[in-house]
């Protein structure tokens, strides 16, 4: 692992704790689901709701005005 990477240990049952810094960075709380994507010899961990929402990356409609307009639909 490279310098500065956050680490956790895997138990004999394949379990690990998501480190606090990672939970904070992803905004994870108890009961949230996470998604894993395998990319060669790396794994990408993401909030599952961010992956399931196809519009999560669209920021052009993220203003307060847009939210207000959509609330009236």
N, C-alpha and C positions, 0 to 999 in steps of 0.2 A: 504494500500500500504506500501511496505517496505521503509526503509530509503533510501534516495538518488534517488528514482524513479522520473522520469520526469512526470509531470501532465499537463493536459489541461482540460478545461471545455466543456461539451456538451451543445449546444444550444437547444431551444425548437423544432427546426427543425432537430435535430439529427446531427448537424454539429460541427466540432471541428477543431482547427488549429493544424497542426503537429508542435510541438515545434522546434525552430531553431536548437537546439543541435541534435535532431533526424534527421532533414533534412540534416544537415552537415554529420552526421555519415553514412547515407544511400546514400549521394551524390545526393539528390533529388533537382530538380529545377522546375520552373513553367512548367506545361504541362506534367510532368512525371506521370506515373500511378503507383499506389501502390496495393499490394495484401495483403489480410488478411487471416490468417489461424487460426481457432479456435482450441485450445488445452485445453480442460477441461474448467477451469475458467480463462484462459488466451487467449490473442490474439497475434499472431505474425504478425508484419507488415514488409513487405519486398518490395523492388523495384520489380515491376511487370516484368520488362525485365529480372531480375535475375531468376525469377520463370519460365518464358516462355522459357528461353534458357536452354535446358537440358545439355548443355556442360559447363555451367557457373562455375560448381564446379571442372571441370577437369583442373588442373594446370600443368600437365605433358607436355602439348603442348603450354605453355604460354611464351616460351622464344622468344627473338628477332629473333633468327635463324629460329624458327618455323614460326613466322609471315612472315618473308621474303620468306621462301619456299612456304608457302600457297599463298602468293600474286602472285606468278608466275604461279599458276594453272589456 
